[in-house]
Amino acid sequence: MTHEHRPVPGPCGDGCPAPTEIVCTKVAKVFDSCSQTDSVTITTTPLTVHSASLVGTTFSCTVITGTIAVGSTAPDATGCVNVLVTIPFTVTFTSSTAGITFEPVTGLCTSLATLFAPSGTTLQVDATLVCAPPVLTVMSTDAHAVITLTTVISCCVVITSEALTQLLIPSFGPCHIPACAAVLGLACPPSPLQQTPSPCRVTSE
């Protein structure tokens, strides 16, 4: 096969060429997967500060994920299981003004789902937690203000049941990796990488 006619990754256009061989490969076969999004509202413990110190002050937050716990029932007659995912997290708040310090706040995200996970499969969980910009609440307006911060933690969870299996797949031969173009400022590979859409991004029709 000449260089000009080598198959390359991407859409086939008018049609894909015929495979050149059948390959036995060992891969993680996905039996089922699903995604869930949840939100948890977090509020800090009230803090007393000088009212004047709030002028021009901005706040931000960071969420740290703890150890994810995954529990499931035994597969039923159809191979389905109920899965419970528990994700502990800690939210820390940062102030642009020195002396305004909030204690970290802990919380919990939970997801409950039913998946096809027959005997021999394992459950994998990928989780992404993001905190929204904190909202400041001032509960007094005298010289000493009592303030709190409130944020919403968005929890995106992808649960997959999979097993390491041997599969026969059609192949077009090994991948051919071309040399990077030696042009200053040109990235390697020269074409931009395609990003896979997030399964937790919901779009309306």
Buried (B, 14 or more C-beta within 10 A) or exposed (E): EEEEEBBEEEEEEEEEEEEEEEEEEEEEEEBBBBBBBBEBEBEBEEBEBEBEBBEEEEBBBEBEBEEBEBEBEEBEEEBBBBBEBBBBBBBBBEBEBEEBEBEEBEBEBBBEBBBBBBEEBEBBBBBBBEBBEBEBEEEEEEEEBBBBBEBBBBBBBBBBBBBEEEEEEEEBEEEEEEEEEEEEEEEEEEEEEEEEEEBBEEEEE
